[in-house]
């Protein structure tokens, strides 16, 4: 018998909702850098999928956005 999945919580973004992520980064002595932004949705842990018997049949996470932004430090 396979257990029934239950949604315990949800922290997905609502339509038009925004979130900010601030971080501090020590810039290396280089002229050019690339900032890579990736947003992923993690659906369940490996342990939960194994418990439910769907480990190799269900995606544990998916990438929903990935973009690279070149940064020229000479222009900043």
PDB file of N, H, CA, C and O in Angstrom:
ATOM      1  N   UNK A   1       0.847  -1.196   0.000  1.00  0.00           N
ATOM      2  CA  UNK A   1       0.000   0.000   0.000  1.00  0.00           C
ATOM      3  C   UNK A   1       0.884   1.249   0.000  1.00  0.00           C
ATOM      4  O   UNK A   1       1.786   1.376   0.828  1.00  0.00           O
ATOM      5  N   UNK A   2       0.623   2.160  -0.923  1.00  0.00           N
ATOM      6  H   UNK A   2      -0.110   2.057  -1.596  1.00  0.00           H
ATOM      7  CA  UNK A   2       1.378   3.408  -1.023  1.00  0.00           C
ATOM      8  C   UNK A   2       0.680   4.468  -0.175  1.00  0.00           C
ATOM      9  O   UNK A   2      -0.524   4.678  -0.320  1.00  0.00           O
ATOM     10  N   UNK A   3       1.422   5.139   0.707  1.00  0.00           N
ATOM     11  H   UNK A   3       2.400   4.969   0.825  1.00  0.00           H
ATOM     12  CA  UNK A   3       0.805   6.193   1.531  1.00  0.00           C
ATOM     13  C   UNK A   3       0.261   7.329   0.662  1.00  0.00           C
ATOM     14  O   UNK A   3       0.752   7.564  -0.443  1.00  0.00           O
ATOM     15  N   UNK A   4      -0.738   8.019   1.161  1.00  0.00           N
ATOM     16  H   UNK A   4      -1.136   7.829   2.058  1.00  0.00           H
ATOM     17  CA  UNK A   4      -1.318   9.164   0.473  1.00  0.00           C
ATOM     18  C   UNK A   4      -0.508  10.413   0.786  1.00  0.00           C
ATOM     19  O   UNK A   4      -0.188  10.681   1.944  1.00  0.00           O
ATOM     20  N   UNK A   5      -0.176  11.179  -0.258  1.00  0.00           N
ATOM     21  H   UNK A   5      -0.435  10.962  -1.198  1.00  0.00           H
ATOM     22  CA  UNK A   5       0.574  12.422  -0.063  1.00  0.00           C
ATOM     23  C   UNK A   5      -0.338  13.493   0.529  1.00  0.00           C
ATOM     24  O   UNK A   5      -1.496  13.627   0.133  1.00  0.00           O
ATOM     25  N   UNK A   6       0.196  14.248   1.474  1.00  0.00           N
ATOM     26  H   UNK A   6       1.137  14.139   1.795  1.00  0.00           H
ATOM     27  CA  UNK A   6      -0.546  15.352   2.101  1.00  0.00           C
ATOM     28  C   UNK A   6       0.312  16.603   2.057  1.00  0.00           C
ATOM     29  O   UNK A   6       1.497  16.559   2.388  1.00  0.00           O
ATOM     30  N   UNK A   7      -0.279  17.719   1.652  1.00  0.00           N
ATOM     31  H   UNK A   7      -1.242  17.755   1.384  1.00  0.00           H
ATOM     32  CA  UNK A   7       0.435  18.985   1.652  1.00  0.00           C
ATOM     33  C   UNK A   7       0.441  19.538   3.073  1.00  0.00           C
ATOM     34  O   UNK A   7      -0.612  19.814   3.647  1.00  0.00           O
ATOM     35  N   UNK A   8       1.642  19.696   3.634  1.00  0.00           N
ATOM     36  H   UNK A   8       2.498  19.471   3.168  1.00  0.00           H
ATOM     37  CA  UNK A   8       1.766  20.213   4.987  1.00  0.00           C
ATOM     38  C   UNK A   8       1.980  21.719   5.006  1.00  0.00           C
ATOM     39  O   UNK A   8       1.559  22.401   5.940  1.00  0.00           O
ATOM     40  N   UNK A   9       2.628  22.231   3.980  1.00  0.00           N
ATOM     41  H   UNK A   9       2.970  21.677   3.221  1.00  0.00           H
ATOM     42  CA  UNK A   9       2.865  23.670   3.912  1.00  0.00           C
ATOM     43  C   UNK A   9       3.139  24.061   2.462  1.00  0.00           C
ATOM     44  O   UNK A   9       3.363  23.204   1.607  1.00  0.00           O
ATOM     45  N   UNK A  10       3.117  25.367   2.199  1.00  0.00           N
ATOM     46  H   UNK A  10       2.935  26.063   2.894  1.00  0.00           H
ATOM     47  CA  UNK A  10       3.341  25.862   0.853  1.00  0.00           C
ATOM     48  C   UNK A  10       3.959  27.250   0.953  1.00  0.00           C
ATOM     49  O   UNK A  10       3.369  28.150   1.552  1.00  0.00           O
ATOM     50  N   UNK A  11       5.137  27.430   0.374  1.00  0.00           N
ATOM     51  H   UNK A  11       5.616  26.699  -0.112  1.00  0.00           H
ATOM     52  CA  UNK A  11       5.743  28.764   0.364  1.00  0.00           C
ATOM     53  C   UNK A  11       5.997  29.242  -1.060  1.00  0.00           C
ATOM     54  O   UNK A  11       6.913  30.028  -1.305  1.00  0.00           O
ATOM     55  N   UNK A  12       5.175  28.761  -2.007  1.00  0.00           N
ATOM     56  H   UNK A  12       4.431  28.123  -1.808  1.00  0.00           H
ATOM     57  CA  UNK A  12       5.266  29.232  -3.386  1.00  0.00           C
ATOM     58  C   UNK A  12       4.911  30.709  -3.456  1.00  0.00           C
ATOM     59  O   UNK A  12       4.169  31.222  -2.619  1.00  0.00           O
ATOM     60  N   UNK A  13       5.451  31.387  -4.468  1.00  0.00           N
ATOM     61  H   UNK A  13       6.054  30.970  -5.148  1.00  0.00           H
ATOM     62  CA  UNK A  13       5.084  32.781  -4.702  1.00  0.00           C
ATOM     63  C   UNK A  13       3.680  32.845  -5.300  1.00  0.00           C
ATOM     64  O   UNK A  13       3.324  32.037  -6.157  1.00  0.00           O
ATOM     65  N   UNK A  14       2.900  33.796  -4.847  1.00  0.00           N
ATOM     66  H   UNK A  14       3.188  34.453  -4.150  1.00  0.00           H
ATOM     67  CA  UNK A  14       1.600  34.058  -5.454  1.00  0.00           C
ATOM     68  C   UNK A  14       1.817  34.863  -6.733  1.00  0.00           C
ATOM     69  O   UNK A  14       2.885  35.453  -6.894  1.00  0.00           O
ATOM     70  N   UNK A  15       0.850  34.912  -7.646  1.00  0.00           N
ATOM     71  H   UNK A  15      -0.018  34.433  -7.515  1.00  0.00           H
ATOM     72  CA  UNK A  15       0.998  35.717  -8.859  1.00  0.00           C
ATOM     73  C   UNK A  15       1.356  37.163  -8.512  1.00  0.00           C
ATOM     74  O   UNK A  15       0.720  37.782  -7.659  1.00  0.00           O
ATOM     75  N   UNK A  16       2.368  37.685  -9.175  1.00  0.00           N
ATOM     76  H   UNK A  16       2.885  37.182  -9.868  1.00  0.00           H
ATOM     77  CA  UNK A  16       2.889  39.051  -9.018  1.00  0.00           C
ATOM     78  C   UNK A  16       3.568  39.305  -7.665  1.00  0.00           C
ATOM     79  O   UNK A  16       3.973  40.435  -7.392  1.00  0.00           O
ATOM     80  N   UNK A  17       3.698  38.306  -6.837  1.00  0.00           N
ATOM     81  H   UNK A  17       3.369  37.388  -7.059  1.00  0.00           H
ATOM     82  CA  UNK A  17       4.397  38.470  -5.560  1.00  0.00           C
ATOM     83  C   UNK A  17       5.901  38.513  -5.814  1.00  0.00           C
ATOM     84  O   UNK A  17       6.413  37.820  -6.694  1.00  0.00           O
ATOM     85  N   UNK A  18       6.593  39.326  -5.043  1.00  0.00           N
ATOM     86  H   UNK A  18       6.178  39.889  -4.328  1.00  0.00           H
ATOM     87  CA  UNK A  18       8.041  39.443  -5.160  1.00  0.00           C
ATOM     88  C   UNK A  18       8.697  39.106  -3.834  1.00  0.00           C
ATOM     89  O   UNK A  18       8.114  39.300  -2.768  1.00  0.00           O
ATOM     90  N   UNK A  19       9.909  38.602  -3.916  1.00  0.00           N
ATOM     91  H   UNK A  19      10.383  38.444  -4.782  1.00  0.00           H
ATOM     92  CA  UNK A  19      10.729  38.371  -2.727  1.00  0.00           C
ATOM     93  C   UNK A  19      12.116  38.898  -3.011  1.00  0.00           C
ATOM     94  O   UNK A  19      12.577  38.884  -4.152  1.00  0.00           O
ATOM     95  N   UNK A  20      12.770  39.356  -1.982  1.00  0.00           N
ATOM     96  H   UNK A  20      12.395  39.367  -1.055  1.00  0.00           H
ATOM     97  CA  UNK A  20      14.138  39.852  -2.112  1.00  0.00           C
ATOM     98  C   UNK A  20      15.080  38.923  -1.379  1.00  0.00           C
ATOM     99  O   UNK A  20      14.731  38.315  -0.367  1.00  0.00           O
ATOM    100  N   UNK A  21      16.269  38.831  -1.910  1.00  0.00           N
ATOM    101  H   UNK A  21      16.553  39.324  -2.732  1.00  0.00           H
ATOM    102  CA  UNK A  21      17.322  38.071  -1.259  1.00  0.00           C
ATOM    103  C   UNK A  21      18.554  38.961  -1.236  1.00  0.00           C
ATOM    104  O   UNK A  21      19.101  39.288  -2.289  1.00  0.00           O
ATOM    105  N   UNK A  22      18.989  39.351  -0.067  1.00  0.00           N
ATOM    106  H   UNK A  22      18.545  39.085   0.789  1.00  0.00           H
ATOM    107  CA  UNK A  22      20.161  40.201   0.082  1.00  0.00           C
ATOM    108  C   UNK A  22      21.340  39.355   0.554  1.00  0.00           C
ATOM    109  O   UNK A  22      21.187  38.444   1.368  1.00  0.00           O
ATOM    110  N   UNK A  23      22.501  39.673   0.034  1.00  0.00           N
ATOM    111  H   UNK A  23      22.626  40.413  -0.627  1.00  0.00           H
ATOM    112  CA  UNK A  23      23.691  38.952   0.457  1.00  0.00           C
ATOM    113  C   UNK A  23      24.899  39.879   0.384  1.00  0.00           C
ATOM    114  O   UNK A  23      24.877  40.894  -0.312  1.00  0.00           O
ATOM    115  N   UNK A  24      25.931  39.521   1.096  1.00  0.00           N
ATOM    116  H   UNK A  24      25.949  38.696   1.661  1.00  0.00           H
ATOM    117  CA  UNK A  24      27.188  40.261   1.085  1.00  0.00           C
ATOM    118  C   UNK A  24      28.225  39.359   0.430  1.00  0.00           C
ATOM    119  O   UNK A  24      28.311  38.168   0.727  1.00  0.00           O
ATOM    120  N   UNK A  25      28.998  39.938  -0.452  1.00  0.00           N
ATOM    121  H   UNK A  25      28.928  40.906  -0.694  1.00  0.00           H
ATOM    122  CA  UNK A  25      29.975  39.168  -1.196  1.00  0.00           C
ATOM    123  C   UNK A  25      31.253  39.978  -1.316  1.00  0.00           C
ATOM    124  O   UNK A  25      31.216  41.134  -1.739  1.00  0.00           O
ATOM    125  N   UNK A  26      32.369  39.396  -0.956  1.00  0.00           N
ATOM    126  H   UNK A  26      32.400  38.457  -0.613  1.00  0.00           H
ATOM    127  CA  UNK A  26      33.652  40.064  -1.126  1.00  0.00           C
ATOM    128  C   UNK A  26      34.087  39.879  -2.577  1.00  0.00           C
ATOM    129  O   UNK A  26      34.319  38.756  -3.025  1.00  0.00           O
ATOM    130  N   UNK A  27      34.195  40.969  -3.295  1.00  0.00           N
ATOM    131  H   UNK A  27      34.007  41.881  -2.931  1.00  0.00           H
ATOM    132  CA  UNK A  27      34.497  40.937  -4.718  1.00  0.00           C
ATOM    133  C   UNK A  27      35.978  40.627  -4.911  1.00  0.00           C
ATOM    134  O   UNK A  27      36.834  41.285  -4.319  1.00  0.00           O
ATOM    135  N   UNK A  28      36.280  39.632  -5.736  1.00  0.00           N
ATOM    136  H   UNK A  28      35.585  39.098  -6.217  1.00  0.00           H
ATOM    137  CA  UNK A  28      37.685  39.323  -6.010  1.00  0.00           C
ATOM    138  C   UNK A  28      38.312  40.400  -6.898  1.00  0.00           C
ATOM    139  O   UNK A  28      37.611  41.234  -7.470  1.00  0.00           O
ATOM    140  N   UNK A  29      39.595  40.369  -6.999  1.00  0.00           N
ATOM    141  H   UNK A  29      40.165  39.691  -6.534  1.00  0.00           H
ATOM    142  CA  UNK A  29      40.318  41.343  -7.829  1.00  0.00           C
ATOM    143  C   UNK A  29      40.229  40.939  -9.302  1.00  0.00           C
ATOM    144  O   UNK A  29      41.209  40.498  -9.901  1.00  0.00           O
ATOM    145  N   UNK A  30      39.058  41.097  -9.855  1.00  0.00           N
ATOM    146  H   UNK A  30      38.262  41.455  -9.367  1.00  0.00           H
ATOM    147  CA  UNK A  30      38.822  40.800 -11.263  1.00  0.00           C
ATOM    148  C   UNK A  30      38.007  41.935 -11.860  1.00  0.00           C
ATOM    149  O   UNK A  30      37.328  42.668 -11.141  1.00  0.00           O
ATOM    150  N   UNK A  31      38.076  42.076 -13.165  1.00  0.00           N
ATOM    151  H   UNK A  31      38.628  41.481 -13.750  1.00  0.00           H
ATOM    152  CA  UNK A  31      37.313  43.129 -13.840  1.00  0.00           C
ATOM    153  C   UNK A  31      35.897  42.703 -14.183  1.00  0.00           C
ATOM    154  O   UNK A  31      34.978  43.522 -14.179  1.00  0.00           O
ATOM    155  N   UNK A  32      35.720  41.421 -14.481  1.00  0.00           N
ATOM    156  H   UNK A  32      36.467  40.755 -14.485  1.00  0.00           H
ATOM    157  CA  UNK A  32      34.420  40.933 -14.922  1.00  0.00           C
ATOM    158  C   UNK A  32      33.982  39.731 -14.091  1.00  0.00           C
ATOM    159  O   UNK A  32      34.770  38.835 -13.785  1.00  0.00           O
ATOM    160  N   UNK A  33      32.731  39.742 -13.745  1.00  0.00           N
ATOM    161  H   UNK A  33      32.091  40.470 -13.994  1.00  0.00           H
ATOM    162  CA  UNK A  33      32.126  38.631 -13.019  1.00  0.00           C
ATOM    163  C   UNK A  33      30.814  38.276 -13.696  1.00  0.00           C
ATOM    164  O   UNK A  33      30.304  39.037 -14.519  1.00  0.00           O
ATOM    165  N   UNK A  34      30.278  37.131 -13.350  1.00  0.00           N
ATOM    166  H   UNK A  34      30.693  36.513 -12.682  1.00  0.00           H
ATOM    167  CA  UNK A  34      28.960  36.738 -13.837  1.00  0.00           C
ATOM    168  C   UNK A  34      28.123  36.316 -12.635  1.00  0.00           C
ATOM    169  O   UNK A  34      28.517  35.438 -11.868  1.00  0.00           O
ATOM    170  N   UNK A  35      26.977  36.944 -12.481  1.00  0.00           N
ATOM    171  H   UNK A  35      26.657  37.658 -13.104  1.00  0.00           H
ATOM    172  CA  UNK A  35      26.014  36.565 -11.451  1.00  0.00           C
ATOM    173  C   UNK A  35      25.029  35.601 -12.093  1.00  0.00           C
ATOM    174  O   UNK A  35      24.391  35.931 -13.093  1.00  0.00           O
ATOM    175  N   UNK A  36      24.905  34.418 -11.523  1.00  0.00           N
ATOM    176  H   UNK A  36      25.422  34.150 -10.711  1.00  0.00           H
ATOM    177  CA  UNK A  36      23.958  33.432 -12.031  1.00  0.00           C
ATOM    178  C   UNK A  36      22.830  33.301 -11.022  1.00  0.00           C
ATOM    179  O   UNK A  36      23.058  32.975  -9.857  1.00  0.00           O
ATOM    180  N   UNK A  37      21.612  33.556 -11.480  1.00  0.00           N
ATOM    181  H   UNK A  37      21.426  33.820 -12.427  1.00  0.00           H
ATOM    182  CA  UNK A  37      20.430  33.447 -10.628  1.00  0.00           C
ATOM    183  C   UNK A  37      19.657  32.213 -11.068  1.00  0.00           C
ATOM    184  O   UNK A  37      19.299  32.074 -12.238  1.00  0.00           O
ATOM    185  N   UNK A  38      19.405  31.327 -10.125  1.00  0.00           N
ATOM    186  H   UNK A  38      19.696  31.440  -9.174  1.00  0.00           H
ATOM    187  CA  UNK A  38      18.629  30.132 -10.433  1.00  0.00           C
ATOM    188  C   UNK A  38      17.557  29.964  -9.363  1.00  0.00           C
ATOM    189  O   UNK A  38      17.838  30.011  -8.165  1.00  0.00           O
ATOM    190  N   UNK A  39      16.341  29.771  -9.815  1.00  0.00           N
ATOM    191  H   UNK A  39      16.113  29.732 -10.788  1.00  0.00           H
ATOM    192  CA  UNK A  39      15.223  29.541  -8.912  1.00  0.00           C
ATOM    193  C   UNK A  39      14.737  28.124  -9.154  1.00  0.00           C
ATOM    194  O   UNK A  39      14.469  27.726 -10.288  1.00  0.00           O
ATOM    195  N   UNK A  40      14.630  27.381  -8.086  1.00  0.00           N
ATOM    196  H   UNK A  40      14.848  27.704  -7.165  1.00  0.00           H
ATOM    197  CA  UNK A  40      14.178  26.001  -8.211  1.00  0.00           C
ATOM    198  C   UNK A  40      13.041  25.739  -7.238  1.00  0.00           C
ATOM    199  O   UNK A  40      12.905  26.400  -6.208  1.00  0.00           O
ATOM    200  N   UNK A  41      12.247  24.772  -7.591  1.00  0.00           N
ATOM    201  H   UNK A  41      12.358  24.235  -8.428  1.00  0.00           H
ATOM    202  CA  UNK A  41      11.137  24.358  -6.732  1.00  0.00           C
ATOM    203  C   UNK A  41      11.462  22.957  -6.238  1.00  0.00           C
ATOM    204  O   UNK A  41      11.604  22.022  -7.026  1.00  0.00           O
ATOM    205  N   UNK A  42      11.574  22.831  -4.946  1.00  0.00           N
ATOM    206  H   UNK A  42      11.458  23.591  -4.306  1.00  0.00           H
ATOM    207  CA  UNK A  42      11.861  21.538  -4.342  1.00  0.00           C
ATOM    208  C   UNK A  42      10.551  20.943  -3.858  1.00  0.00           C
ATOM    209  O   UNK A  42       9.879  21.495  -2.987  1.00  0.00           O
ATOM    210  N   UNK A  43      10.207  19.810  -4.438  1.00  0.00           N
ATOM    211  H   UNK A  43      10.753  19.361  -5.146  1.00  0.00           H
ATOM    212  CA  UNK A  43       8.882  19.239  -4.215  1.00  0.00           C
ATOM    213  C   UNK A  43       8.845  18.308  -3.007  1.00  0.00           C
ATOM    214  O   UNK A  43       7.859  18.283  -2.270  1.00  0.00           O
ATOM    215  N   UNK A  44       9.906  17.551  -2.807  1.00  0.00           N
ATOM    216  H   UNK A  44      10.707  17.572  -3.405  1.00  0.00           H
ATOM    217  CA  UNK A  44       9.963  16.681  -1.637  1.00  0.00           C
ATOM    218  C   UNK A  44      11.388  16.192  -1.452  1.00  0.00           C
ATOM    219  O   UNK A  44      12.207  16.266  -2.367  1.00  0.00           O
ATOM    220  N   UNK A  45      11.669  15.697  -0.273  1.00  0.00           N
ATOM    221  H   UNK A  45      11.004  15.637   0.471  1.00  0.00           H
ATOM    222  CA  UNK A  45      13.007  15.186   0.003  1.00  0.00           C
ATOM    223  C   UNK A  45      13.156  13.778  -0.556  1.00  0.00           C
ATOM    224  O   UNK A  45      12.171  13.087  -0.817  1.00  0.00           O
ATOM    225  N   UNK A  46      14.383  13.378  -0.728  1.00  0.00           N
ATOM    226  H   UNK A  46      15.183  13.939  -0.516  1.00  0.00           H
ATOM    227  CA  UNK A  46      14.682  12.031  -1.202  1.00  0.00           C
ATOM    228  C   UNK A  46      14.115  10.987  -0.234  1.00  0.00           C
ATOM    229  O   UNK A  46      13.596   9.951  -0.650  1.00  0.00           O
ATOM    230  N   UNK A  47      14.224  11.279   1.054  1.00  0.00           N
ATOM    231  H   UNK A  47      14.646  12.120   1.392  1.00  0.00           H
ATOM    232  CA  UNK A  47      13.718  10.362   2.077  1.00  0.00           C
ATOM    233  C   UNK A  47      12.209  10.178   1.969  1.00  0.00           C
ATOM    234  O   UNK A  47      11.706   9.061   2.089  1.00  0.00           O
ATOM    235  N   UNK A  48      11.485  11.275   1.741  1.00  0.00           N
ATOM    236  H   UNK A  48      11.893  12.183   1.644  1.00  0.00           H
ATOM    237  CA  UNK A  48      10.021  11.187   1.602  1.00  0.00           C
ATOM    238  C   UNK A  48       9.627  10.403   0.358  1.00  0.00           C
ATOM    239  O   UNK A  48       8.707   9.586   0.403  1.00  0.00           O
ATOM    240  N   UNK A  49      10.318  10.646  -0.754  1.00  0.00           N
ATOM    241  H   UNK A  49      11.066  11.310  -0.790  1.00  0.00           H
ATOM    242  CA  UNK A  49      10.014   9.928  -1.988  1.00  0.00           C
ATOM    243  C   UNK A  49      10.306   8.441  -1.822  1.00  0.00           C
ATOM    244  O   UNK A  49       9.555   7.598  -2.313  1.00  0.00           O
ATOM    245  N   UNK A  50      11.383   8.124  -1.139  1.00  0.00           N
ATOM    246  H   UNK A  50      11.993   8.809  -0.740  1.00  0.00           H
ATOM    247  CA  UNK A  50      11.713   6.716  -0.901  1.00  0.00           C
ATOM    248  C   UNK A  50      10.644   6.064  -0.035  1.00  0.00           C
ATOM    249  O   UNK A  50      10.218   4.943  -0.313  1.00  0.00           O
ATOM    250  N   UNK A  51      10.210   6.759   1.014  1.00  0.00           N
ATOM    251  H   UNK A  51      10.556   7.670   1.239  1.00  0.00           H
ATOM    252  CA  UNK A  51       9.172   6.245   1.903  1.00  0.00           C
ATOM    253  C   UNK A  51       7.872   5.967   1.151  1.00  0.00           C
ATOM    254  O   UNK A  51       7.174   4.988   1.416  1.00  0.00           O
ATOM    255  N   UNK A  52       7.564   6.872   0.190  1.00  0.00           N
ATOM    256  H   UNK A  52       8.131   7.668  -0.025  1.00  0.00           H
ATOM    257  CA  UNK A  52       6.312   6.725  -0.563  1.00  0.00           C
ATOM    258  C   UNK A  52       6.443   5.769  -1.742  1.00  0.00           C
ATOM    259  O   UNK A  52       5.456   5.504  -2.429  1.00  0.00           O
ATOM    260  N   UNK A  53       7.652   5.240  -1.993  1.00  0.00           N
ATOM    261  H   UNK A  53       8.454   5.455  -1.435  1.00  0.00           H
ATOM    262  CA  UNK A  53       7.851   4.295  -3.080  1.00  0.00           C
ATOM    263  C   UNK A  53       7.869   4.927  -4.456  1.00  0.00           C
ATOM    264  O   UNK A  53       7.584   4.256  -5.448  1.00  0.00           O
ATOM    265  N   UNK A  54       8.203   6.231  -4.534  1.00  0.00           N
ATOM    266  H   UNK A  54       8.434   6.776  -3.728  1.00  0.00           H
ATOM    267  CA  UNK A  54       8.200   6.919  -5.835  1.00  0.00           C
ATOM    268  C   UNK A  54       9.541   7.585  -6.119  1.00  0.00           C
ATOM    269  O   UNK A  54       9.608   8.529  -6.906  1.00  0.00           O
ATOM    270  N   UNK A  55      10.596   7.109  -5.496  1.00  0.00           N
ATOM    271  H   UNK A  55      10.542   6.342  -4.857  1.00  0.00           H
ATOM    272  CA  UNK A  55      11.906   7.760  -5.596  1.00  0.00           C
ATOM    273  C   UNK A  55      12.364   7.954  -7.036  1.00  0.00           C
ATOM    274  O   UNK A  55      12.843   9.036  -7.372  1.00  0.00           O
ATOM    275  N   UNK A  56      12.239   6.972  -7.878  1.00  0.00           N
ATOM    276  H   UNK A  56      11.849   6.093  -7.605  1.00  0.00           H
ATOM    277  CA  UNK A  56      12.706   7.096  -9.258  1.00  0.00           C
ATOM    278  C   UNK A  56      11.593   7.461 -10.241  1.00  0.00           C
ATOM    279  O   UNK A  56      11.820   7.475 -11.450  1.00  0.00           O
ATOM    280  N   UNK A  57      10.397   7.757  -9.736  1.00  0.00           N
ATOM    281  H   UNK A  57      10.213   7.746  -8.753  1.00  0.00           H
ATOM    282  CA  UNK A  57       9.257   8.035 -10.604  1.00  0.00           C
ATOM    283  C   UNK A  57       8.751   9.474 -10.501  1.00  0.00           C
ATOM    284  O   UNK A  57       7.864   9.865 -11.260  1.00  0.00           O
ATOM    285  N   UNK A  58       9.292  10.260  -9.588  1.00  0.00           N
ATOM    286  H   UNK A  58      10.013   9.942  -8.972  1.00  0.00           H
ATOM    287  CA  UNK A  58       8.758  11.582  -9.309  1.00  0.00           C
ATOM    288  C   UNK A  58       9.915  12.569  -9.190  1.00  0.00           C
ATOM    289  O   UNK A  58      10.885  12.286  -8.487  1.00  0.00           O
ATOM    290  N   UNK A  59       9.839  13.723  -9.861  1.00  0.00           N
ATOM    291  H   UNK A  59       9.051  13.953 -10.432  1.00  0.00           H
ATOM    292  CA  UNK A  59      10.941  14.695  -9.745  1.00  0.00           C
ATOM    293  C   UNK A  59      10.982  15.311  -8.348  1.00  0.00           C
ATOM    294  O   UNK A  59       9.974  15.819  -7.855  1.00  0.00           O
ATOM    295  N   UNK A  60      12.132  15.262  -7.727  1.00  0.00           N
ATOM    296  H   UNK A  60      12.950  14.849  -8.127  1.00  0.00           H
ATOM    297  CA  UNK A  60      12.277  15.841  -6.395  1.00  0.00           C
ATOM    298  C   UNK A  60      12.345  17.358  -6.454  1.00  0.00           C
ATOM    299  O   UNK A  60      11.905  18.037  -5.526  1.00  0.00           O
ATOM    300  N   UNK A  61      12.892  17.892  -7.538  1.00  0.00           N
ATOM    301  H   UNK A  61      13.249  17.341  -8.292  1.00  0.00           H
ATOM    302  CA  UNK A  61      12.960  19.341  -7.710  1.00  0.00           C
ATOM    303  C   UNK A  61      12.973  19.660  -9.202  1.00  0.00           C
ATOM    304  O   UNK A  61      13.294  18.814 -10.037  1.00  0.00           O
ATOM    305  N   UNK A  62      12.619  20.896  -9.510  1.00  0.00           N
ATOM    306  H   UNK A  62      12.359  21.583  -8.832  1.00  0.00           H
ATOM    307  CA  UNK A  62      12.661  21.363 -10.892  1.00  0.00           C
ATOM    308  C   UNK A  62      13.239  22.776 -10.904  1.00  0.00           C
ATOM    309  O   UNK A  62      13.044  23.539  -9.958  1.00  0.00           O
ATOM    310  N   UNK A  63      13.940  23.116 -11.959  1.00  0.00           N
ATOM    311  H   UNK A  63      14.099  22.497 -12.728  1.00  0.00           H
ATOM    312  CA  UNK A  63      14.453  24.468 -12.133  1.00  0.00           C
ATOM    313  C   UNK A  63      13.386  25.266 -12.881  1.00  0.00           C
ATOM    314  O   UNK A  63      12.934  24.855 -13.950  1.00  0.00           O
ATOM    315  N   UNK A  64      12.986  26.406 -12.318  1.00  0.00           N
ATOM    316  H   UNK A  64      13.353  26.740 -11.450  1.00  0.00           H
ATOM    317  CA  UNK A  64      11.944  27.213 -12.957  1.00  0.00           C
ATOM    318  C   UNK A  64      12.490  28.496 -13.577  1.00  0.00           C
ATOM    319  O   UNK A  64      11.800  29.149 -14.360  1.00  0.00           O
ATOM    320  N   UNK A  65      13.728  28.862 -13.232  1.00  0.00           N
ATOM    321  H   UNK A  65      14.289  28.332 -12.596  1.00  0.00           H
ATOM    322  CA  UNK A  65      14.326  30.074 -13.796  1.00  0.00           C
ATOM    323  C   UNK A  65      15.832  29.976 -13.654  1.00  0.00           C
ATOM    324  O   UNK A  65      16.341  29.574 -12.608  1.00  0.00           O
ATOM    325  N   UNK A  66      16.538  30.344 -14.704  1.00  0.00           N
ATOM    326  H   UNK A  66      16.124  30.672 -15.554  1.00  0.00           H
ATOM    327  CA  UNK A  66      18.002  30.419 -14.641  1.00  0.00           C
ATOM    328  C   UNK A  66      18.444  31.498 -15.616  1.00  0.00           C
ATOM    329  O   UNK A  66      18.105  31.457 -16.799  1.00  0.00           O
ATOM    330  N   UNK A  67      19.200  32.460 -15.112  1.00  0.00           N
ATOM    331  H   UNK A  67      19.475  32.493 -14.151  1.00  0.00           H
ATOM    332  CA  UNK A  67      19.668  33.563 -15.951  1.00  0.00           C
ATOM    333  C   UNK A  67      21.053  33.989 -15.478  1.00  0.00           C
ATOM    334  O   UNK A  67      21.322  34.038 -14.278  1.00  0.00           O
ATOM    335  N   UNK A  68      21.920  34.295 -16.426  1.00  0.00           N
ATOM    336  H   UNK A  68      21.701  34.256 -17.401  1.00  0.00           H
ATOM    337  CA  UNK A  68      23.258  34.803 -16.112  1.00  0.00           C
ATOM    338  C   UNK A  68      23.309  36.290 -16.417  1.00  0.00           C
ATOM    339  O   UNK A  68      22.775  36.744 -17.428  1.00  0.00           O
ATOM    340  N   UNK A  69      23.953  37.042 -15.539  1.00  0.00           N
ATOM    341  H   UNK A  69      24.387  36.673 -14.718  1.00  0.00           H
ATOM    342  CA  UNK A  69      24.084  38.484 -15.698  1.00  0.00           C
ATOM    343  C   UNK A  69      25.564  38.858 -15.640  1.00  0.00           C
ATOM    344  O   UNK A  69      26.189  38.729 -14.587  1.00  0.00           O
ATOM    345  N   UNK A  70      26.130  39.318 -16.752  1.00  0.00           N
ATOM    346  H   UNK A  70      25.622  39.422 -17.607  1.00  0.00           H
ATOM    347  CA  UNK A  70      27.540  39.746 -16.714  1.00  0.00           C
ATOM    348  C   UNK A  70      27.676  41.049 -15.930  1.00  0.00           C
ATOM    349  O   UNK A  70      26.828  41.936 -16.029  1.00  0.00           O
ATOM    350  N   UNK A  71      28.734  41.152 -15.162  1.00  0.00           N
ATOM    351  H   UNK A  71      29.423  40.431 -15.082  1.00  0.00           H
ATOM    352  CA  UNK A  71      28.985  42.346 -14.359  1.00  0.00           C
ATOM    353  C   UNK A  71      30.388  42.829 -14.690  1.00  0.00           C
ATOM    354  O   UNK A  71      31.370  42.117 -14.483  1.00  0.00           O
ATOM    355  N   UNK A  72      30.467  44.035 -15.201  1.00  0.00           N
ATOM    356  H   UNK A  72      29.669  44.614 -15.370  1.00  0.00           H
ATOM    357  CA  UNK A  72      31.752  44.664 -15.480  1.00  0.00           C
ATOM    358  C   UNK A  72      32.066  45.595 -14.321  1.00  0.00           C
ATOM    359  O   UNK A  72      31.433  46.641 -14.183  1.00  0.00           O
ATOM    360  N   UNK A  73      33.009  45.240 -13.507  1.00  0.00           N
ATOM    361  H   UNK A  73      33.523  44.390 -13.619  1.00  0.00           H
ATOM    362  CA  UNK A  73      33.314  46.017 -12.303  1.00  0.00           C
ATOM    363  C   UNK A  73      33.921  47.369 -12.608  1.00  0.00           C
ATOM    364  O   UNK A  73      33.893  48.264 -11.763  1.00  0.00           O
ATOM    365  N   UNK A  74      34.466  47.532 -13.793  1.00  0.00           N
ATOM    366  H   UNK A  74      34.488  46.805 -14.480  1.00  0.00           H
ATOM    367  CA  UNK A  74      35.032  48.838 -14.184  1.00  0.00           C
ATOM    368  C   UNK A  74      33.926  49.869 -14.387  1.00  0.00           C
ATOM    369  O   UNK A  74      34.182  51.070 -14.306  1.00  0.00           O
ATOM    370  N   UNK A  75      32.707  49.418 -14.649  1.00  0.00           N
ATOM    371  H   UNK A  75      32.499  48.442 -14.715  1.00  0.00           H
ATOM    372  CA  UNK A  75      31.587  50.326 -14.909  1.00  0.00           C
ATOM    373  C   UNK A  75      30.838  50.685 -13.634  1.00  0.00           C
ATOM    374  O   UNK A  75      29.962  51.550 -13.657  1.00  0.00           O
ATOM    375  N   UNK A  76      31.164  50.043 -12.537  1.00  0.00           N
ATOM    376  H   UNK A  76      31.876  49.341 -12.518  1.00  0.00           H
ATOM    377  CA  UNK A  76      30.431  50.292 -11.286  1.00  0.00           C
ATOM    378  C   UNK A  76      31.087  51.389 -10.494  1.00  0.00           C
ATOM    379  O   UNK A  76      30.613  51.738  -9.412  1.00  0.00           O
TER     380      UNK A  76
END
